[in-house]
Amino acid sequence: MTQIIVHACYYPDGTIKEIAERPENMTGQQWFNFLCQKVPHAGAALSGGRHIFRMSPADLDALKTEAGA
C-alpha cells in the first residue's frame, strides 16, 4: 500500500514554519491544526522540530477536498 508522508517543520516557539501538501487557502499552521484534528492517529512528532503525517493518497485527497483546496 502506497503512503504519502506529509512533513512539517516547527519554529523554536512551536508554530509551523513549513508543511507539505498545504492547500493554497490555508496557512501552514491552519493545515497542521486541521490534520491534527482530522487524522491525529496519522501524526508523529520527530526530533529536531519536525512532525510527519502518514496517509494514503486517497485520504490526502479527501482531506484537501474537505479543507476547500
PDB file as gemmi writes it, atoms N, CA and C in Angstrom:
CRYST1    1.000    1.000    1.000  90.00  90.00  90.00 P 1                      
ATOM      1  N   MET A   1       0.841  -1.181   0.000  1.00  0.00           N  
ATOM      2  CA  MET A   1       0.000   0.000   0.000  1.00  0.00           C  
ATOM      3  C   MET A   1       0.889   1.249   0.000  1.00  0.00           C  
ATOM      4  N   THR A   2       0.628   2.131  -0.920  1.00  0.00           N  
ATOM      5  CA  THR A   2       1.387   3.372  -1.020  1.00  0.00           C  
ATOM      6  C   THR A   2       0.931   4.354   0.048  1.00  0.00           C  
ATOM      7  N   GLN A   3       1.882   4.995   0.689  1.00  0.00           N  
ATOM      8  CA  GLN A   3       1.570   6.036   1.663  1.00  0.00           C  
ATOM      9  C   GLN A   3       2.287   7.315   1.284  1.00  0.00           C  
ATOM     10  N   ILE A   4       1.637   8.413   1.604  1.00  0.00           N  
ATOM     11  CA  ILE A   4       2.245   9.728   1.449  1.00  0.00           C  
ATOM     12  C   ILE A   4       2.669  10.179   2.833  1.00  0.00           C  
ATOM     13  N   ILE A   5       3.831  10.780   2.916  1.00  0.00           N  
ATOM     14  CA  ILE A   5       4.301  11.340   4.180  1.00  0.00           C  
ATOM     15  C   ILE A   5       4.314  12.851   4.038  1.00  0.00           C  
ATOM     16  N   VAL A   6       3.509  13.499   4.859  1.00  0.00           N  
ATOM     17  CA  VAL A   6       3.433  14.959   4.880  1.00  0.00           C  
ATOM     18  C   VAL A   6       4.381  15.439   5.973  1.00  0.00           C  
ATOM     19  N   HIS A   7       5.409  16.161   5.584  1.00  0.00           N  
ATOM     20  CA  HIS A   7       6.416  16.650   6.528  1.00  0.00           C  
ATOM     21  C   HIS A   7       6.075  18.062   6.986  1.00  0.00           C  
ATOM     22  N   ALA A   8       6.327  18.337   8.256  1.00  0.00           N  
ATOM     23  CA  ALA A   8       6.168  19.680   8.808  1.00  0.00           C  
ATOM     24  C   ALA A   8       7.413  20.020   9.616  1.00  0.00           C  
ATOM     25  N   CYS A   9       7.763  21.301   9.632  1.00  0.00           N  
ATOM     26  CA  CYS A   9       8.886  21.805  10.438  1.00  0.00           C  
ATOM     27  C   CYS A   9       8.375  22.923  11.331  1.00  0.00           C  
ATOM     28  N   TYR A  10       8.854  22.920  12.570  1.00  0.00           N  
ATOM     29  CA  TYR A  10       8.455  23.922  13.551  1.00  0.00           C  
ATOM     30  C   TYR A  10       9.496  25.027  13.679  1.00  0.00           C  
ATOM     31  N   TYR A  11       9.021  26.213  14.063  1.00  0.00           N  
ATOM     32  CA  TYR A  11       9.905  27.258  14.575  1.00  0.00           C  
ATOM     33  C   TYR A  11      10.215  26.904  16.028  1.00  0.00           C  
ATOM     34  N   PRO A  12      11.231  27.511  16.635  1.00  0.00           N  
ATOM     35  CA  PRO A  12      11.534  27.222  18.040  1.00  0.00           C  
ATOM     36  C   PRO A  12      10.365  27.483  19.000  1.00  0.00           C  
ATOM     37  N   ASP A  13       9.444  28.392  18.618  1.00  0.00           N  
ATOM     38  CA  ASP A  13       8.305  28.675  19.500  1.00  0.00           C  
ATOM     39  C   ASP A  13       7.156  27.675  19.335  1.00  0.00           C  
ATOM     40  N   GLY A  14       7.324  26.683  18.461  1.00  0.00           N  
ATOM     41  CA  GLY A  14       6.320  25.641  18.294  1.00  0.00           C  
ATOM     42  C   GLY A  14       5.322  25.875  17.178  1.00  0.00           C  
ATOM     43  N   THR A  15       5.358  27.028  16.536  1.00  0.00           N  
ATOM     44  CA  THR A  15       4.470  27.256  15.404  1.00  0.00           C  
ATOM     45  C   THR A  15       5.071  26.621  14.153  1.00  0.00           C  
ATOM     46  N   ILE A  16       4.240  26.423  13.162  1.00  0.00           N  
ATOM     47  CA  ILE A  16       4.672  25.737  11.942  1.00  0.00           C  
ATOM     48  C   ILE A  16       5.423  26.686  11.017  1.00  0.00           C  
ATOM     49  N   LYS A  17       6.600  26.268  10.637  1.00  0.00           N  
ATOM     50  CA  LYS A  17       7.431  27.022   9.691  1.00  0.00           C  
ATOM     51  C   LYS A  17       7.030  26.680   8.263  1.00  0.00           C  
ATOM     52  N   GLU A  18       6.934  25.387   7.981  1.00  0.00           N  
ATOM     53  CA  GLU A  18       6.510  24.920   6.663  1.00  0.00           C  
ATOM     54  C   GLU A  18       5.906  23.533   6.802  1.00  0.00           C  
ATOM     55  N   ILE A  19       5.013  23.208   5.853  1.00  0.00           N  
ATOM     56  CA  ILE A  19       4.369  21.896   5.854  1.00  0.00           C  
ATOM     57  C   ILE A  19       4.037  21.530   4.410  1.00  0.00           C  
ATOM     58  N   ALA A  20       4.205  20.271   4.085  1.00  0.00           N  
ATOM     59  CA  ALA A  20       3.963  19.796   2.719  1.00  0.00           C  
ATOM     60  C   ALA A  20       2.469  19.659   2.433  1.00  0.00           C  
ATOM     61  N   GLU A  21       2.143  19.662   1.152  1.00  0.00           N  
ATOM     62  CA  GLU A  21       0.787  19.403   0.661  1.00  0.00           C  
ATOM     63  C   GLU A  21      -0.243  20.417   1.153  1.00  0.00           C  
ATOM     64  N   ARG A  22       0.207  21.602   1.535  1.00  0.00           N  
ATOM     65  CA  ARG A  22      -0.697  22.617   2.090  1.00  0.00           C  
ATOM     66  C   ARG A  22      -1.600  23.188   1.003  1.00  0.00           C  
ATOM     67  N   PRO A  23      -2.918  23.199   1.248  1.00  0.00           N  
ATOM     68  CA  PRO A  23      -3.823  23.862   0.311  1.00  0.00           C  
ATOM     69  C   PRO A  23      -3.538  25.367   0.269  1.00  0.00           C  
ATOM     70  N   GLU A  24      -3.729  25.971  -0.884  1.00  0.00           N  
ATOM     71  CA  GLU A  24      -3.424  27.395  -1.043  1.00  0.00           C  
ATOM     72  C   GLU A  24      -4.267  28.293  -0.149  1.00  0.00           C  
ATOM     73  N   ASN A  25      -5.458  27.827   0.221  1.00  0.00           N  
ATOM     74  CA  ASN A  25      -6.358  28.657   1.017  1.00  0.00           C  
ATOM     75  C   ASN A  25      -6.072  28.589   2.518  1.00  0.00           C  
ATOM     76  N   MET A  26      -5.027  27.881   2.928  1.00  0.00           N  
ATOM     77  CA  MET A  26      -4.697  27.745   4.350  1.00  0.00           C  
ATOM     78  C   MET A  26      -3.250  28.136   4.603  1.00  0.00           C  
ATOM     79  N   THR A  27      -3.014  28.659   5.803  1.00  0.00           N  
ATOM     80  CA  THR A  27      -1.635  28.871   6.233  1.00  0.00           C  
ATOM     81  C   THR A  27      -1.066  27.516   6.653  1.00  0.00           C  
ATOM     82  N   GLY A  28       0.229  27.468   6.842  1.00  0.00           N  
ATOM     83  CA  GLY A  28       0.842  26.234   7.318  1.00  0.00           C  
ATOM     84  C   GLY A  28       0.292  25.808   8.668  1.00  0.00           C  
ATOM     85  N   GLN A  29       0.106  26.768   9.560  1.00  0.00           N  
ATOM     86  CA  GLN A  29      -0.416  26.462  10.889  1.00  0.00           C  
ATOM     87  C   GLN A  29      -1.847  25.950  10.810  1.00  0.00           C  
ATOM     88  N   GLN A  30      -2.673  26.540   9.949  1.00  0.00           N  
ATOM     89  CA  GLN A  30      -4.054  26.077   9.784  1.00  0.00           C  
ATOM     90  C   GLN A  30      -4.102  24.644   9.248  1.00  0.00           C  
ATOM     91  N   TRP A  31      -3.260  24.341   8.264  1.00  0.00           N  
ATOM     92  CA  TRP A  31      -3.216  22.998   7.684  1.00  0.00           C  
ATOM     93  C   TRP A  31      -2.755  21.984   8.726  1.00  0.00           C  
ATOM     94  N   PHE A  32      -1.730  22.323   9.492  1.00  0.00           N  
ATOM     95  CA  PHE A  32      -1.251  21.441  10.553  1.00  0.00           C  
ATOM     96  C   PHE A  32      -2.360  21.187  11.572  1.00  0.00           C  
ATOM     97  N   ASN A  33      -3.027  22.238  12.029  1.00  0.00           N  
ATOM     98  CA  ASN A  33      -4.110  22.088  13.003  1.00  0.00           C  
ATOM     99  C   ASN A  33      -5.234  21.223  12.440  1.00  0.00           C  
ATOM    100  N   PHE A  34      -5.565  21.439  11.170  1.00  0.00           N  
ATOM    101  CA  PHE A  34      -6.607  20.653  10.503  1.00  0.00           C  
ATOM    102  C   PHE A  34      -6.233  19.170  10.497  1.00  0.00           C  
ATOM    103  N   LEU A  35      -5.008  18.867  10.101  1.00  0.00           N  
ATOM    104  CA  LEU A  35      -4.567  17.468  10.077  1.00  0.00           C  
ATOM    105  C   LEU A  35      -4.562  16.861  11.477  1.00  0.00           C  
ATOM    106  N   CYS A  36      -4.130  17.610  12.469  1.00  0.00           N  
ATOM    107  CA  CYS A  36      -4.122  17.110  13.851  1.00  0.00           C  
ATOM    108  C   CYS A  36      -5.533  16.773  14.328  1.00  0.00           C  
ATOM    109  N   GLN A  37      -6.508  17.571  13.911  1.00  0.00           N  
ATOM    110  CA  GLN A  37      -7.897  17.331  14.316  1.00  0.00           C  
ATOM    111  C   GLN A  37      -8.523  16.174  13.550  1.00  0.00           C  
ATOM    112  N   LYS A  38      -8.235  16.081  12.261  1.00  0.00           N  
ATOM    113  CA  LYS A  38      -8.895  15.091  11.410  1.00  0.00           C  
ATOM    114  C   LYS A  38      -8.233  13.716  11.433  1.00  0.00           C  
ATOM    115  N   VAL A  39      -6.926  13.673  11.521  1.00  0.00           N  
ATOM    116  CA  VAL A  39      -6.209  12.385  11.484  1.00  0.00           C  
ATOM    117  C   VAL A  39      -5.102  12.341  12.545  1.00  0.00           C  
ATOM    118  N   PRO A  40      -5.475  12.489  13.824  1.00  0.00           N  
ATOM    119  CA  PRO A  40      -4.441  12.501  14.869  1.00  0.00           C  
ATOM    120  C   PRO A  40      -3.645  11.200  14.931  1.00  0.00           C  
ATOM    121  N   HIS A  41      -4.271  10.086  14.566  1.00  0.00           N  
ATOM    122  CA  HIS A  41      -3.600   8.780  14.577  1.00  0.00           C  
ATOM    123  C   HIS A  41      -2.510   8.680  13.512  1.00  0.00           C  
ATOM    124  N   ALA A  42      -2.551   9.572  12.515  1.00  0.00           N  
ATOM    125  CA  ALA A  42      -1.584   9.516  11.414  1.00  0.00           C  
ATOM    126  C   ALA A  42      -0.329  10.335  11.692  1.00  0.00           C  
ATOM    127  N   GLY A  43      -0.344  11.120  12.769  1.00  0.00           N  
ATOM    128  CA  GLY A  43       0.770  12.019  13.053  1.00  0.00           C  
ATOM    129  C   GLY A  43       1.802  11.431  13.990  1.00  0.00           C  
ATOM    130  N   ALA A  44       3.040  11.917  13.838  1.00  0.00           N  
ATOM    131  CA  ALA A  44       4.130  11.501  14.722  1.00  0.00           C  
ATOM    132  C   ALA A  44       5.121  12.646  14.859  1.00  0.00           C  
ATOM    133  N   ALA A  45       5.427  13.002  16.094  1.00  0.00           N  
ATOM    134  CA  ALA A  45       6.436  14.029  16.349  1.00  0.00           C  
ATOM    135  C   ALA A  45       7.818  13.406  16.201  1.00  0.00           C  
ATOM    136  N   LEU A  46       8.723  14.147  15.597  1.00  0.00           N  
ATOM    137  CA  LEU A  46      10.096  13.698  15.409  1.00  0.00           C  
ATOM    138  C   LEU A  46      11.044  14.677  16.084  1.00  0.00           C  
ATOM    139  N   SER A  47      12.278  14.283  16.239  1.00  0.00           N  
ATOM    140  CA  SER A  47      13.272  15.174  16.835  1.00  0.00           C  
ATOM    141  C   SER A  47      13.614  16.300  15.865  1.00  0.00           C  
ATOM    142  N   GLY A  48      14.217  17.329  16.393  1.00  0.00           N  
ATOM    143  CA  GLY A  48      14.686  18.428  15.551  1.00  0.00           C  
ATOM    144  C   GLY A  48      13.593  19.352  15.062  1.00  0.00           C  
ATOM    145  N   GLY A  49      12.464  19.418  15.779  1.00  0.00           N  
ATOM    146  CA  GLY A  49      11.399  20.327  15.387  1.00  0.00           C  
ATOM    147  C   GLY A  49      10.651  19.892  14.144  1.00  0.00           C  
ATOM    148  N   ARG A  50      10.431  18.590  14.021  1.00  0.00           N  
ATOM    149  CA  ARG A  50       9.746  18.062  12.842  1.00  0.00           C  
ATOM    150  C   ARG A  50       8.549  17.206  13.252  1.00  0.00           C  
ATOM    151  N   HIS A  51       7.632  17.051  12.315  1.00  0.00           N  
ATOM    152  CA  HIS A  51       6.436  16.239  12.522  1.00  0.00           C  
ATOM    153  C   HIS A  51       6.075  15.627  11.174  1.00  0.00           C  
ATOM    154  N   ILE A  52       5.500  14.439  11.183  1.00  0.00           N  
ATOM    155  CA  ILE A  52       5.026  13.838   9.936  1.00  0.00           C  
ATOM    156  C   ILE A  52       3.612  13.306  10.126  1.00  0.00           C  
ATOM    157  N   PHE A  53       2.898  13.228   9.019  1.00  0.00           N  
ATOM    158  CA  PHE A  53       1.607  12.556   8.950  1.00  0.00           C  
ATOM    159  C   PHE A  53       1.722  11.514   7.844  1.00  0.00           C  
ATOM    160  N   ARG A  54       1.332  10.271   8.136  1.00  0.00           N  
ATOM    161  CA  ARG A  54       1.338   9.199   7.133  1.00  0.00           C  
ATOM    162  C   ARG A  54      -0.107   8.895   6.750  1.00  0.00           C  
ATOM    163  N   MET A  55      -0.366   8.852   5.437  1.00  0.00           N  
ATOM    164  CA  MET A  55      -1.717   8.542   4.969  1.00  0.00           C  
ATOM    165  C   MET A  55      -1.678   8.081   3.521  1.00  0.00           C  
ATOM    166  N   SER A  56      -2.772   7.507   3.093  1.00  0.00           N  
ATOM    167  CA  SER A  56      -2.870   7.063   1.700  1.00  0.00           C  
ATOM    168  C   SER A  56      -3.119   8.277   0.804  1.00  0.00           C  
ATOM    169  N   PRO A  57      -2.792   8.162  -0.465  1.00  0.00           N  
ATOM    170  CA  PRO A  57      -3.084   9.262  -1.393  1.00  0.00           C  
ATOM    171  C   PRO A  57      -4.573   9.616  -1.416  1.00  0.00           C  
ATOM    172  N   ALA A  58      -5.443   8.611  -1.327  1.00  0.00           N  
ATOM    173  CA  ALA A  58      -6.889   8.863  -1.326  1.00  0.00           C  
ATOM    174  C   ALA A  58      -7.305   9.653  -0.090  1.00  0.00           C  
ATOM    175  N   ASP A  59      -6.736   9.312   1.069  1.00  0.00           N  
ATOM    176  CA  ASP A  59      -7.050  10.050   2.295  1.00  0.00           C  
ATOM    177  C   ASP A  59      -6.581  11.497   2.193  1.00  0.00           C  
ATOM    178  N   LEU A  60      -5.396  11.708   1.646  1.00  0.00           N  
ATOM    179  CA  LEU A  60      -4.882  13.067   1.491  1.00  0.00           C  
ATOM    180  C   LEU A  60      -5.778  13.868   0.552  1.00  0.00           C  
ATOM    181  N   ASP A  61      -6.188  13.272  -0.554  1.00  0.00           N  
ATOM    182  CA  ASP A  61      -7.086  13.963  -1.487  1.00  0.00           C  
ATOM    183  C   ASP A  61      -8.403  14.324  -0.817  1.00  0.00           C  
ATOM    184  N   ALA A  62      -8.953  13.407  -0.024  1.00  0.00           N  
ATOM    185  CA  ALA A  62     -10.209  13.671   0.678  1.00  0.00           C  
ATOM    186  C   ALA A  62     -10.046  14.804   1.687  1.00  0.00           C  
ATOM    187  N   LEU A  63      -8.929  14.823   2.395  1.00  0.00           N  
ATOM    188  CA  LEU A  63      -8.684  15.891   3.366  1.00  0.00           C  
ATOM    189  C   LEU A  63      -8.528  17.241   2.674  1.00  0.00           C  
ATOM    190  N   LYS A  64      -7.827  17.259   1.559  1.00  0.00           N  
ATOM    191  CA  LYS A  64      -7.670  18.510   0.813  1.00  0.00           C  
ATOM    192  C   LYS A  64      -9.019  19.017   0.309  1.00  0.00           C  
ATOM    193  N   THR A  65      -9.860  18.107  -0.152  1.00  0.00           N  
ATOM    194  CA  THR A  65     -11.198  18.492  -0.607  1.00  0.00           C  
ATOM    195  C   THR A  65     -12.005  19.058   0.551  1.00  0.00           C  
ATOM    196  N   GLU A  66     -11.962  18.388   1.689  1.00  0.00           N  
ATOM    197  CA  GLU A  66     -12.681  18.861   2.875  1.00  0.00           C  
ATOM    198  C   GLU A  66     -12.175  20.222   3.331  1.00  0.00           C  
ATOM    199  N   ALA A  67     -10.886  20.454   3.168  1.00  0.00           N  
ATOM    200  CA  ALA A  67     -10.288  21.733   3.577  1.00  0.00           C  
ATOM    201  C   ALA A  67     -10.603  22.850   2.585  1.00  0.00           C  
ATOM    202  N   GLY A  68     -11.185  22.487   1.457  1.00  0.00           N  
ATOM    203  CA  GLY A  68     -11.552  23.501   0.477  1.00  0.00           C  
ATOM    204  C   GLY A  68     -10.483  23.799  -0.541  1.00  0.00           C  
ATOM    205  N   ALA A  69      -9.576  22.875  -0.730  1.00  0.00           N  
ATOM    206  CA  ALA A  69      -8.482  23.095  -1.684  1.00  0.00           C  
ATOM    207  C   ALA A  69      -8.967  22.979  -3.113  1.00  0.00           C  
TER     208      ALA A  69                                                      
END                                                                             
